[in-house]
Amino acid sequence: MSKELQEKLNELEKGLKLLSRDRKVVLPHHKTFDLIDEMLTTVKELKTKESGQ
């Protein structure tokens, strides 16, 4: 697995932990929406890169 892919997966994991039941604090709605947007962008980038190979 490439270093870039590992970093992207770590970003997604971190975001999911912030949204999970195990989180330490509840995020405000606007931060939640921003985080989801960032995660969707990361997924889109990974899909684009994978389809280009």
VEXTI-279934 format. One record per atom (N, C-alpha, C, O): residue number from 1; chain; atom name; x, y, z. Coordinates in steps of 0.02 Angstrom, whole numbers, plus 50000, padded with zeros to 5 digits. Layout:
BEGIN
[r NUM, 'A', 'CA', [X, Y, Z]]
...
//
This chain:
BEGIN
[r 1, 'A', 'N', [50043, 49941, 50000]]
[r 1, 'A', 'CA', [50000, 50000, 50000]]
[r 1, 'A', 'C', [50045, 50062, 50000]]
[r 1, 'A', 'O', [50093, 50066, 50038]]
[r 2, 'A', 'N', [50028, 50110, 49958]]
[r 2, 'A', 'CA', [50069, 50170, 49952]]
[r 2, 'A', 'C', [50062, 50214, 50014]]
[r 2, 'A', 'O', [50012, 50210, 50051]]
[r 3, 'A', 'N', [50111, 50256, 50024]]
[r 3, 'A', 'CA', [50110, 50301, 50082]]
[r 3, 'A', 'C', [50052, 50350, 50077]]
[r 3, 'A', 'O', [50019, 50365, 50126]]
[r 4, 'A', 'N', [50039, 50375, 50016]]
[r 4, 'A', 'CA', [49984, 50422, 50006]]
[r 4, 'A', 'C', [49917, 50390, 50022]]
[r 4, 'A', 'O', [49874, 50421, 50054]]
[r 5, 'A', 'N', [49908, 50328, 50000]]
[r 5, 'A', 'CA', [49845, 50293, 50014]]
[r 5, 'A', 'C', [49837, 50282, 50089]]
[r 5, 'A', 'O', [49783, 50291, 50116]]
[r 6, 'A', 'N', [49891, 50263, 50122]]
[r 6, 'A', 'CA', [49889, 50252, 50194]]
[r 6, 'A', 'C', [49870, 50317, 50231]]
[r 6, 'A', 'O', [49831, 50315, 50278]]
[r 7, 'A', 'N', [49897, 50374, 50209]]
[r 7, 'A', 'CA', [49881, 50438, 50240]]
[r 7, 'A', 'C', [49808, 50456, 50230]]
[r 7, 'A', 'O', [49775, 50480, 50277]]
[r 8, 'A', 'N', [49782, 50444, 50170]]
[r 8, 'A', 'CA', [49711, 50459, 50156]]
[r 8, 'A', 'C', [49666, 50415, 50199]]
[r 8, 'A', 'O', [49616, 50439, 50226]]
[r 9, 'A', 'N', [49683, 50351, 50205]]
[r 9, 'A', 'CA', [49643, 50307, 50247]]
[r 9, 'A', 'C', [49646, 50327, 50320]]
[r 9, 'A', 'O', [49596, 50322, 50356]]
[r 10, 'A', 'N', [49703, 50351, 50343]]
[r 10, 'A', 'CA', [49709, 50375, 50412]]
[r 10, 'A', 'C', [49665, 50437, 50422]]
[r 10, 'A', 'O', [49634, 50444, 50475]]
[r 11, 'A', 'N', [49663, 50481, 50372]]
[r 11, 'A', 'CA', [49620, 50540, 50376]]
[r 11, 'A', 'C', [49546, 50520, 50383]]
[r 11, 'A', 'O', [49509, 50547, 50424]]
[r 12, 'A', 'N', [49526, 50472, 50342]]
[r 12, 'A', 'CA', [49457, 50448, 50344]]
[r 12, 'A', 'C', [49442, 50415, 50412]]
[r 12, 'A', 'O', [49388, 50426, 50440]]
[r 13, 'A', 'N', [49488, 50376, 50437]]
[r 13, 'A', 'CA', [49478, 50344, 50501]]
[r 13, 'A', 'C', [49471, 50396, 50557]]
[r 13, 'A', 'O', [49427, 50389, 50600]]
[r 14, 'A', 'N', [49513, 50447, 50556]]
[r 14, 'A', 'CA', [49509, 50500, 50606]]
[r 14, 'A', 'C', [49441, 50535, 50602]]
[r 14, 'A', 'O', [49410, 50548, 50654]]
[r 15, 'A', 'N', [49418, 50550, 50542]]
[r 15, 'A', 'CA', [49353, 50583, 50534]]
[r 15, 'A', 'C', [49296, 50540, 50559]]
[r 15, 'A', 'O', [49250, 50565, 50591]]
[r 16, 'A', 'N', [49300, 50476, 50543]]
[r 16, 'A', 'CA', [49247, 50430, 50567]]
[r 16, 'A', 'C', [49247, 50425, 50643]]
[r 16, 'A', 'O', [49193, 50420, 50673]]
[r 17, 'A', 'N', [49305, 50425, 50673]]
[r 17, 'A', 'CA', [49308, 50423, 50746]]
[r 17, 'A', 'C', [49277, 50485, 50777]]
[r 17, 'A', 'O', [49244, 50482, 50829]]
[r 18, 'A', 'N', [49286, 50543, 50744]]
[r 18, 'A', 'CA', [49256, 50605, 50770]]
[r 18, 'A', 'C', [49180, 50604, 50765]]
[r 18, 'A', 'O', [49146, 50639, 50802]]
[r 19, 'A', 'N', [49153, 50563, 50720]]
[r 19, 'A', 'CA', [49081, 50558, 50712]]
[r 19, 'A', 'C', [49051, 50498, 50748]]
[r 19, 'A', 'O', [48990, 50492, 50751]]
[r 20, 'A', 'N', [49092, 50455, 50775]]
[r 20, 'A', 'CA', [49068, 50393, 50804]]
[r 20, 'A', 'C', [49039, 50403, 50874]]
[r 20, 'A', 'O', [49043, 50457, 50903]]
[r 21, 'A', 'N', [49010, 50350, 50900]]
[r 21, 'A', 'CA', [48983, 50351, 50968]]
[r 21, 'A', 'C', [49038, 50358, 51021]]
[r 21, 'A', 'O', [49025, 50379, 51077]]
[r 22, 'A', 'N', [49099, 50340, 51003]]
[r 22, 'A', 'CA', [49155, 50341, 51050]]
[r 22, 'A', 'C', [49190, 50409, 51054]]
[r 22, 'A', 'O', [49240, 50416, 51089]]
[r 23, 'A', 'N', [49163, 50458, 51020]]
[r 23, 'A', 'CA', [49194, 50525, 51020]]
[r 23, 'A', 'C', [49192, 50554, 51091]]
[r 23, 'A', 'O', [49150, 50536, 51132]]
[r 24, 'A', 'N', [49238, 50600, 51103]]
[r 24, 'A', 'CA', [49243, 50631, 51169]]
[r 24, 'A', 'C', [49197, 50692, 51175]]
[r 24, 'A', 'O', [49170, 50705, 51229]]
[r 25, 'A', 'N', [49187, 50728, 51121]]
[r 25, 'A', 'CA', [49143, 50786, 51120]]
[r 25, 'A', 'C', [49099, 50784, 51058]]
[r 25, 'A', 'O', [49118, 50755, 51007]]
[r 26, 'A', 'N', [49042, 50815, 51062]]
[r 26, 'A', 'CA', [48997, 50819, 51005]]
[r 26, 'A', 'C', [49017, 50881, 50964]]
[r 26, 'A', 'O', [49025, 50935, 50991]]
[r 27, 'A', 'N', [49024, 50871, 50899]]
[r 27, 'A', 'CA', [49042, 50926, 50855]]
[r 27, 'A', 'C', [48981, 50969, 50840]]
[r 27, 'A', 'O', [48926, 50943, 50835]]
[r 28, 'A', 'N', [48990, 51035, 50833]]
[r 28, 'A', 'CA', [48935, 51077, 50810]]
[r 28, 'A', 'C', [48914, 51055, 50739]]
[r 28, 'A', 'O', [48954, 51026, 50702]]
[r 29, 'A', 'N', [48853, 51069, 50721]]
[r 29, 'A', 'CA', [48827, 51048, 50656]]
[r 29, 'A', 'C', [48871, 51070, 50598]]
[r 29, 'A', 'O', [48886, 51031, 50553]]
[r 30, 'A', 'N', [48891, 51134, 50598]]
[r 30, 'A', 'CA', [48930, 51158, 50541]]
[r 30, 'A', 'C', [48998, 51123, 50536]]
[r 30, 'A', 'O', [49022, 51111, 50481]]
[r 31, 'A', 'N', [49028, 51105, 50593]]
[r 31, 'A', 'CA', [49092, 51069, 50591]]
[r 31, 'A', 'C', [49081, 50997, 50567]]
[r 31, 'A', 'O', [49122, 50969, 50532]]
[r 32, 'A', 'N', [49024, 50968, 50587]]
[r 32, 'A', 'CA', [49007, 50901, 50563]]
[r 32, 'A', 'C', [49000, 50900, 50488]]
[r 32, 'A', 'O', [49026, 50856, 50454]]
[r 33, 'A', 'N', [48963, 50949, 50462]]
[r 33, 'A', 'CA', [48953, 50953, 50389]]
[r 33, 'A', 'C', [49019, 50964, 50353]]
[r 33, 'A', 'O', [49031, 50934, 50301]]
[r 34, 'A', 'N', [49062, 51006, 50380]]
[r 34, 'A', 'CA', [49128, 51019, 50350]]
[r 34, 'A', 'C', [49170, 50955, 50349]]
[r 34, 'A', 'O', [49203, 50940, 50300]]
[r 35, 'A', 'N', [49168, 50918, 50405]]
[r 35, 'A', 'CA', [49207, 50857, 50409]]
[r 35, 'A', 'C', [49182, 50806, 50358]]
[r 35, 'A', 'O', [49222, 50773, 50325]]
[r 36, 'A', 'N', [49117, 50799, 50352]]
[r 36, 'A', 'CA', [49088, 50752, 50303]]
[r 36, 'A', 'C', [49108, 50773, 50233]]
[r 36, 'A', 'O', [49124, 50730, 50191]]
[r 37, 'A', 'N', [49106, 50838, 50218]]
[r 37, 'A', 'CA', [49127, 50862, 50152]]
[r 37, 'A', 'C', [49199, 50844, 50138]]
[r 37, 'A', 'O', [49216, 50822, 50082]]
[r 38, 'A', 'N', [49243, 50853, 50188]]
[r 38, 'A', 'CA', [49313, 50835, 50180]]
[r 38, 'A', 'C', [49322, 50761, 50167]]
[r 38, 'A', 'O', [49362, 50740, 50124]]
[r 39, 'A', 'N', [49285, 50720, 50204]]
[r 39, 'A', 'CA', [49290, 50648, 50195]]
[r 39, 'A', 'C', [49265, 50626, 50127]]
[r 39, 'A', 'O', [49294, 50582, 50095]]
[r 40, 'A', 'N', [49211, 50656, 50103]]
[r 40, 'A', 'CA', [49185, 50641, 50037]]
[r 40, 'A', 'C', [49235, 50660, 49983]]
[r 40, 'A', 'O', [49243, 50625, 49933]]
[r 41, 'A', 'N', [49269, 50716, 49992]]
[r 41, 'A', 'CA', [49320, 50738, 49945]]
[r 41, 'A', 'C', [49378, 50688, 49944]]
[r 41, 'A', 'O', [49403, 50671, 49890]]
[r 42, 'A', 'N', [49398, 50664, 50002]]
[r 42, 'A', 'CA', [49451, 50615, 50006]]
[r 42, 'A', 'C', [49432, 50551, 49969]]
[r 42, 'A', 'O', [49472, 50523, 49932]]
[r 43, 'A', 'N', [49370, 50528, 49980]]
[r 43, 'A', 'CA', [49347, 50467, 49946]]
[r 43, 'A', 'C', [49346, 50478, 49870]]
[r 43, 'A', 'O', [49366, 50434, 49832]]
[r 44, 'A', 'N', [49323, 50536, 49849]]
[r 44, 'A', 'CA', [49320, 50551, 49777]]
[r 44, 'A', 'C', [49390, 50551, 49747]]
[r 44, 'A', 'O', [49401, 50524, 49693]]
[r 45, 'A', 'N', [49439, 50580, 49783]]
[r 45, 'A', 'CA', [49508, 50581, 49759]]
[r 45, 'A', 'C', [49535, 50510, 49753]]
[r 45, 'A', 'O', [49568, 50493, 49703]]
[r 46, 'A', 'N', [49521, 50468, 49802]]
[r 46, 'A', 'CA', [49545, 50399, 49800]]
[r 46, 'A', 'C', [49514, 50360, 49743]]
[r 46, 'A', 'O', [49547, 50321, 49709]]
[r 47, 'A', 'N', [49449, 50371, 49732]]
[r 47, 'A', 'CA', [49415, 50337, 49677]]
[r 47, 'A', 'C', [49443, 50359, 49609]]
[r 47, 'A', 'O', [49454, 50318, 49565]]
[r 48, 'A', 'N', [49454, 50424, 49602]]
[r 48, 'A', 'CA', [49481, 50451, 49540]]
[r 48, 'A', 'C', [49551, 50423, 49527]]
[r 48, 'A', 'O', [49567, 50403, 49471]]
[r 49, 'A', 'N', [49591, 50423, 49579]]
[r 49, 'A', 'CA', [49660, 50397, 49571]]
[r 49, 'A', 'C', [49659, 50323, 49554]]
[r 49, 'A', 'O', [49697, 50301, 49512]]
[r 50, 'A', 'N', [49615, 50285, 49586]]
[r 50, 'A', 'CA', [49612, 50213, 49574]]
[r 50, 'A', 'C', [49588, 50198, 49504]]
[r 50, 'A', 'O', [49613, 50152, 49471]]
[r 51, 'A', 'N', [49539, 50236, 49480]]
[r 51, 'A', 'CA', [49513, 50224, 49412]]
[r 51, 'A', 'C', [49563, 50245, 49359]]
[r 51, 'A', 'O', [49560, 50221, 49302]]
[r 52, 'A', 'N', [49609, 50289, 49376]]
[r 52, 'A', 'CA', [49660, 50312, 49329]]
[r 52, 'A', 'C', [49718, 50265, 49321]]
[r 52, 'A', 'O', [49759, 50273, 49276]]
[r 53, 'A', 'N', [49723, 50216, 49365]]
[r 53, 'A', 'CA', [49780, 50169, 49362]]
[r 53, 'A', 'C', [49767, 50113, 49314]]
[r 53, 'A', 'O', [49810, 50069, 49306]]
//
